[in-house]
Amino acid sequence: MAPERVAVAMSGGVDSSVAAALLLTQGYDVVGLTMLVSPPEANGGVSDASQAGAVADARRVASLLGIRHHLVDLRQDFQRAVIGPFCEEYARGRTPNPCVLCNSYIKFGTLLQRARRLGASRLATGHYARVGRDEMTGRWVLRRGVDTAKDQSYTLFGLRQEQLARALFPLGEMRKAETRAEAVRLGLPVSQRPESQQICFVSGRSYGDWLSRWRPEAARPGPIVDPSGRQIGRHRGIAFYTVGQRHGLRVAGGKVLYVVGMDASRNQVVVGGEAELLARGLVMREVNYVGLADLSAGGRKLRAKIRSAARPAACLARPEGDGVVLQFPRRQRAVTPGQAAVCYDGEAVALGGIIESAR
């Protein structure tokens, strides 16, 4: 019987390269896929040189491993599903996480479809997360990676059951240091490649500068107001601000102020003190149930992350209309519309959604 064919999303980095190598040792028929996602126009997107370097690294690794490699042009899909919504959310005064959209609609959406056309049954990535099937419920379950400092289950919460069924995360049981050590042992040319700290399509620029080219209205100066609506300063454009921000406010006075909200319809940035940043709860929409099939009316006690770097906090999750409300025993700081809220039941992702508002 021929071995199962698996496609690996190869970015040219150490994580996806080691993922491909591990699958080979496990006996899979591995094929490498590298996404081309740079915007069709050069308006502030990743430079051709930057993207070409990543493609070249992926090809070098594929050649060394002896696997086929394909370049997949997903620029139009990426523009529609990731860049467009990213710009729209910022123009609305919200702070999105584009990795959530990319994982759900591009990697395990369009790219998975391309992989299936090449005869691959599943798609693997270099994410630090774990996936498995709960034999009692029959549901596919997404769990945190063993390396809690690198865990990426937060940005994968949007994967539906049929997507999780075809997902492989070979690094889920590993720590980052082990991944690099394995890359060195295998002699991979990307073993010491540094990790990117930026969004892939925002290269060498601040989000605000990048957005000012794609959505000029989001970089239009306007008033900074206090919670009562009194103007106390001027801002550069709502694209340059997010809830919880302290620096760059250009507001006179000795009181420490933070961005506590934005009103895109009035082009206003609202600032206040630490107390105005704290919230007992939040409302989230676009909810995806992962480990849980649903919530009872009385709700369920879980632990929630309200941003990728946050520590999970105890909460009560209960359904409300077409969304879910999270209530926290301890007030949470800087609940940010547009960001994801992901709820965990132990190590497993129970559900997640996009924050609509603090409550």
N, C-alpha and C positions, 0 to 999 in steps of 0.2 A: 504494500500500500504506500502511495506517495505521501510524503510528510505534509502536514498542514501548512498552507502558505499564509504568512502574516506580513503585512506592510508596516513599516516603521516610519513615522514622521520625523525626518532627520533635518534638524535646523543647522547642522554644522557645529553644534556645541558638544561638550563632553557628555552630558546626560543622555541625549538621544543616541549618540554614538555607542556608548556602553550598552544601552538598551538593545540596540541591534546586535551587538556582539554576544550578549547573554542569550538572546533568543536563538542564535546560531548554535551555541553550545547545548541548548535544550532540544535540538533536533528539528527546529522549524525551517521551512523554506522561506527565507527572508528576502524581502524586496524593499529598497529604500525610496521614500518619496520626499522631495523637498518642495515646499510651497513657495511660489513667487507671489508676494502680496504687496509689494511696493505700489503706491497709487499710480494709476495710468499717467497722471500729470505729476510734475516734480514739485508741486506747491508745498514745500516743507516736508515732504515724505522722506523715507530712507533713501540715501544716495545710492546711485547705481553701484558705486565702488563697494559700499558696505554690504549690499545684498549680494553682489557678485562674489565677495570674499566668503560669505556664509555658504553659498552654493558650491564654491570650489572646495571648501573644507569638507562638506558633506560628500562630495564626489570622491575626494581623496580617501576618506574613511571607507566608503562603500567599495572602492577598488581594493583597498588593503584587506577588507573582510571577504572579498570575492563575491559580492552580491550585486544584483542589478540595481541601477539607480535611475529614477525618473524625476524630471523637473515638471511640476504641475503648476500651470498658470491659473491662479485663483484671484487675480487682481480685481476683476469686476465683481466677483462674489464678495471679496473682502471689503471693497468699497461700499457695497450695498448693505452688508450685514454687520460690519464693524465700524468702519470709519464714518459713514453717514450717521448712524445712531449716536456714536461718540460725540460728534460735532453738535448734533441736535440737542443732546442732553446738556452739554455745557452751555449752549445758547439759552437753555431754559433755566440756567442757574443751578444745575444739578451736577454731581460729580460721579461719572460712570466708571465702571471697571471693564475695559475692553477685552481683557483676557476671558471673562465670563462668556461674552458673546462669541469670541473666537473659538473657544473650546466646544460650545454647544452647536454653533451653526457652520463653522468652517472645518476644524479638525475632525470632529465626530459627526459632521454633516456632509458637506461637499467632498472633503478629502476622503472620508470613509467610503462614499459612493464611488469615487475614482478607484480606490483600492479594490473594491468588490469587482469592478470591471476587469481588473488585472488578475482576478482569480483568488484574491486574498479573502480569507474568511473573517479576519479581525485586523484592527488597527492598534498598533502599540505606540506609546509616546514615552518621553523621559520624565513624566510627572512623578513626583513623590507622593503616591497615594496607592491604595489597595482596592481591588474589586473582587467580589465573590458572590456566590448565591446562597441565600438563606433557605435551607431545606425545609424549614417549618412553614415559612410564609410563601416560598416560591419566588420572592422578589430578589432582584439583583441589588447588592448593597455596596455602597462606596464608603471606605474607611480611611482614616487618617494614615499618612505614611509613618513608618517607624521612626524616621528622623523628624521629630516634632518641629525642629527649627526650620526645616525645608518643606514641611507638609503643604501640599497644594490642593487638598480636597476642597478647600473653600472656593476656588475658581472653577471647580468641576461640578458644582452642585446642580447645574442646569441640565446635566446629561439625563436623558430619559431612559426608561428600562431597556428599550430595544438598542440604545446606544451603549449602555453599560454592558449588555450581553456580548458586544463585539469589541470591548475595550481591553487592552492589556497594559499593565503598568509594571514592567520588569524591575524598576528601582524601588518599588513600594516597601520592600523589606530591607532596604539598604540605607546606609547613612552617606552623606555627601562625601566624606573623607574616604569611604570605601569605594565609592564610584571613581574618584580620581585615582586611587591606588590601582584599581582594576584597569583604568585607561593607560596608566604607566606600564603596568605589567604586560598589556597587550601591544604596547608600542604605538598607541594611537597618536597621530600628529596633533590632536586637539586636547591632549591630556592636561595642559596648563592654560588652556584658553580661559580668560576671565569671564565671569558671569555678567550679562548685561543687566543694568539697573534701570533701564529705560523701557518704555513701551516701544515695541519693534518698529512702529511706523513714525515715531517721533524721535528723530536722530539728531543729537547734539543741540536741541533747543528746549526751552521751557514749554510746558503745555500751552501757556498763554500766548507766547510768540507764535507757536505752530498754529493754534486756533485762529489767531488774528488774520492769518492768510486764507484759511478755509471758511471761516465765518466772521467776517469783519464786524458784524453787529455785536458779537460777543466781546469785542475789544473796544467798544465805544465808552468813553469816560462818562461817569455819572455821579450821583450823590451817595455819600456814606451817611447813613442815618442811625440814630439810636432806636431802641424798641418802641419809643413813643412816636417815631416818625420825624424827629427833629434832625435837620441836616447838621453834621458836625465835621464833614470833610468831603473829599472827592476821591473816587477810585479810578483806576486805569481802564477798567472793563471787567465784567463779571467773569470772564474766562481766566483771569489771574487770581481768583479767590476760591476758597472752599471753606466749609464749616469747620471751625476750630482753629483757623489760621490766626496768627497773632502778628507776624512780621509783615511789613510793607503796607500798613494801613494808612500811614501819613495823617494821623489824627493827633491834634494837639491835646495836651493835658497829661496829668500824672497818672491817671487811672489806667490799669492794664485792661485792654479791650481785645476781644476776639470776634471773628466773624461768627455770627449765630444764625444767619440765614441770608437768602437772596431773593429779591423780587424782580424777576426778569421783565415782567410787564411794565414796571416803572424804572427798570435799569438801576435798581438800588441794591447796595450792599448794606446789610443790617449788622450792627456790632453791639456787643453787650459784655457784661462781666462774666466771670466763671459760672455764676449761678444760672445764667441764661443758657449755658451750654449743656446743662444736665437735664436728662429726661427719664421719666419712669417707664416709658414704653415707646413702641413704634408700630406703624402700620406698614405692611409690605404687600406688594402685588406681584403678579407674574410668578406665582408660587409653583415650585416643582417638588412633588413628593418623591422621596428617594427610598430610604429605608422604611418609612411609614406609607401606608396606602392612603390615609386620611387622618383627620383629627376629630375627636368627639367634641360635642358642644361644650363640655366642661373643660376642654383643653388638656394639655399634657406638659409635665415638667421636663424641660430639656436644658441644654446649655447652648448659648448663641454667640457667634462672632459677628460683630457689626462692621468690621473691616478686616482686610487680610492679615494685618499684623496684630490684631487685638487678641487678648486672651479670652477664651470662652467664659461667658457669664451666665449664672443661673437665670432661668426665665420660665414663665408659663406661656405656652403657645396655644392660642385658641382661634378657631375660624371666625371670620366676620365678613359677610357678603362674599365677594369674589377674592378676598385676601385673607391674611392672617395677622393677628395682633400679638405682639410680644410684650409681656409685662415683666419688669425686672424688680426684684426685691431691693436692689441697690441701684440708684440712679446711674445711668450711663452717660459718658461724656461724648459730645460731638456726634450725635446721631445724624448721619449725612444722607439726604435724599439722593438717589441714584446709585449709591453703593449697595452691595449685597449684604443681606443678613442670612447667615447659615446656621441652622440648628443641628446640634449633635445629641445623639443618644449613646452615651459612652464614646467609643471610637468611631461610631458610624454616623454618617450624615443622614439625619431624619428627613429634613426638608430645607428649602431655601427659597429666597425671593429677593426682589428689589425694593429697597426702602422707599416708601412713598412720603412719609412724614414722621416726625417725632410726635409723641403723644404724652 
